[in-house]
Amino acid sequence: MNKLPLQTRVQILSMLCEGNSMRSISRVADVSINTVSKLLVDAGKFCADLHDREVRNVKSQRVQCDEIWSFVGAKAKTVSGMKKPVDGAGDVWTWTALDSDNKLIISWLVGGRDGEYALAFMDDVKDRLANRVQLTTDGHRAYLNAGEEAFGADIDYAMLIKQYGEPEGNKSPERRYSPSVCTGATKTRIEGNPDPAHVSTSHIERANFTMRMANRRFTRLTNAFSKKFENHVHMVAIYTVWYDFIKMHKTLKMTPAMAAGVSPTLWSMDDLCEKMDAVAPKPGKRGPYKKNAA
């Protein structure tokens, strides 16, 4: 069985986490698109298990949560008109929870934006924390019931509800490619005693912006969107491990995992590939060839 050299796998995974498309990677690394796709699946499964295992008992003080939008196959409003429908097509939301101090992505979940997903996400955040924290979310109503169900009274929780609109004096009709302007924000206490000075979603919004810029599948107004829901999940899993354990944070001067005490050392993509090799099943002996019938 042929196996990609270590440096080729490192190159492919690094390019995936730096915003390159799968086809551009196949051209640069001189491998087939199927090879890139298979490595994406294998690495995605491994990274999901690794993050689930390693990011536990996080000692945090302040946690921020948010959701980032993308889509698979087609946007929700055009799914019915797809020529070749795929499972999971439509709008997809990636829920993320970030430690505000050490920038560690504590938890993530890919799926819908309803109360069921909110509860599953909040339950996972709760399971990964070692102590009571101050939690800030945006004004998405699904967080209200999910936060209460997951944390009960053992949380200092506040919502930051932002208002959007047109800035004064701006009468330009060109709005298609410009986001709405935040015209104000309201801090609302939900549970416990959150410190108003730290009621913010700025860090998680910046982290999600990094995810969008470093992950080709989140790029707006292109044809780089995910074609399969499973591949979208795999890429988020790879990106999260890269962001937490491999990518040096410029302000922290270390990785978020090191800052949070989750990892004592700096990882490299070589380390990740070697860890994958350590748990990969060993190839068996090749069976005898069968002669074609005359």
N, C-alpha and C positions, 0 to 999 in steps of 0.2 A: 504493500500500500504506500503510495507516494504521500509525503508530508511536507508541507511548506517549511522552508527554513525559518528559524527563529526571527531573523531580522526582517524577513518579508512580512511575517505576521505582526511584528511590532510596527512596521511601516503602515500596514493597512489599518490597524486599530488606532494608531496615532492620527492618521488622516481622517478617519471617521469622526474622531473627537475634535478635530480642528475645522469642521465645516465642509469637508469635501463630499461630493456625491459618490455613490457606489461605482458608477460607470467611469468617472474621472479617476478613481482609485485603481480600477482594473486596468486603465490605460497606463497610468504612471508606474504601477507595480508590475505591469506586464503579466497579469494573471486574468483568468476568465471572470466574468461577472458572477458566475455560479460559485466560484471559489470565495469571492468576497462575501457573497450571501451566506454561504455555509459557515464561514468564520464569524460573521455577525450573529448567527443563531447560537453557535457553540459558546462564544464569548458572552453573549447576552444571558444565557442560562447560568453560566458560571458566576457572572457578576451579580446577578440577582440573588443567588444563594450566598455569595460572599458578603454582600451588604447586609442581608438579613441576619447573618451569623455574627458579623463583626460589630455592627453599630447597635450595641445594646448597653444598658445601664449608663446612658449619657448623662453626665452631671452638667446640667444647663441652668441658666438663670432666666433667660428670655428667649422665647420661641416665636417666630413669625410664620404664618401659613398663607398660601395663595394658590391660585390655579392658573395654568398657562394653556392657551387654546391652540389646537392644530386640527387637522382632519386626515382621514384615511380614505383614499379612493376618490372621494368627491365631498364637497361641502353638503351639509344636511339638506339644504334646499334643492340640490340637484341630484341627490342619490336616486330618485325615482327615474331619472332620465339616463342612467348609466347604461352603456351598451353591453358591458361585461360586469355585472354586479359582483361584489366581493363581500365576504363576511366581515362585519365590523365597520362597514363603510359609513362615513358621516363625520360629524364633529367629534373630536376626542379631546378630553381635558386631562392634563397632568397635574395632579395635586402634589405640592411640595411643602415640607416643613423644614425651616432653617434655624439653626442656633444663631442668634443675632450677634453673639460675641466672637465665636470662633468660626462662623460661616460654614459649619458642617451641615450637609443635607441629612437630616435625621431620618426622614421618611419620604416616600413617594408612592404614588398610585396613579395608574392610567385607566381611564374609563369615562363614565358620564359625569354629569355635574349635579346629580340629584342627591336627595337625603340619604339614600342607601350607600352611595359611594362616600359621602361625607362622613357617615358613621364608621365605615370600615377604615377610612383614612385616620380619623381621630383615635380610634381604638389602637391602631398601629403606633401612632405617635405616643400615646400613653404608655404602651408596653415597652417602648425604647428609652423612656426617661427614668432616671434614678431618684428624682426628687421633685418637689413642687416647683412650678415655674410660672412666669408671667407669660401669657399667651395673647398674641394680637392677630386678628384676621381682618379681612375686608368685610363689607356689609352683606355678603351672600347669606341669605337666611338659612340655608341648609346647615351652616355652622352652629346655629343656636341649639337645636335639639341634639346634634352630634356631640357638641362640647359638653353638654349636660350629661348625656348618656355615658360618655367615655370617662370624664373626669369627676363628675358630681360637684361637690363643693371643694375638692382638693385642687383648686386652680385659681390664679388671679388672671381673669380673662376680660379683655376689652376689645371692642370692635372699632375700627377706624372707617367711618363711612364718608366716602368722598363724593363731592358734587362736581359734575362736569357740564361744560357749556362753552359758549363762544366768548372769547375775551372782548372787553370793551374796545370799541373802535375798529374791530375787525369785521368788515362787511364783504370780504372776498368770497365768491361763490365756490372757489376751488377747495373742496373738503375731502375728495375721494382718498387721497393718499396721506392725509394728515390726521393724527389722533385728536380726540377731544381734549380740551384744556381743563385741567382741574381748577375749579374756581373756589373751592373751599373744602373743609373736612371737619367732621364732627367725631369726637372721641366719646364713646358710650361704654360705661362699665356694665359688664354682664354678670360677673361672679367674682367674689373675693375682693381684694384691695389692690388693683393694678396701679403702678406708678404712672401718672399721666405723662411724665417726661419721656417714658419709654414706650408709649403707645404709638407704634409706627409699623409700617409695612415696607419701608424703603429698602431694607436689606434683602428681603425675599423678592421684591420686585426687581432689584438689580441682579440677583442671582438668576432669576428667570429670564432676564434679558441676556445674560451670559449664555444660558442654555439655548436660547433662540439663535444667537449669533454663532455658537459653536456646534450646532446640530443642524445639518442641512434640511432635515425633515420638518423643521419649524419655520423655515424661511418663507416669508410672505410673498405673494404675487409671482410665484415661479411654478414650474412643474416638478419640483423636488420633494413634494409631499410623499408621505408613506403610501405604498400601494397595498400593504398588508398590515393588519392590526398587530399581529404577533411580532413583526419586524420592528414596528414602532416601539413596542414595549422593550424588545431586546436592546434597541439603541439607547433608550432612556436608562436602562440598567448599566450599560457600558459607560455612558456619560457620567452617571452618578459616582461610580467607583473612580473614574478618572478625575473627577472634580474633587472628591473627598480625599483620595489617597495619593494621587500622582501629581496633580497640577499645583504648583507653588503659588500661594496667595501673596500678592505683592505687598500688601499692608502687614500681614502676619509674619512674612518672611519664612513661612513653613506651610505645609498642607493643613487644611481644616482638620483632618483626622489626627494629626500630630498635636494641633492646638487644643483639641478636645480630649486628648489622652486616649483616643481609640487605637492609635498606632504609635509605637515608639520611634519609628524610623520613616524616612522618606522612601516611597516606592517609585519604581520606574515601570514603563510599559513592558520592559524585559522581565521584571519580577512577576508581573501579572501573567504573562505568557508562560513562564516557567511554573507558576502555581497551577495554571490550567493543565500543563503537561503532567504534573505530578498526580493529578486525579483522573486523567483521561484513561479510558480502558486500553489495555495493551492489544495491539492487533494480533489475531490468531494466525496459524499457519495457513498458507494458501492451499486450497484443495486441488485435487488432480483435475487436469483439463479434460473436457469431454470432446471426443471426436465428433465432428459433424457427420450425420448420416449421409451416405453416398446417394 
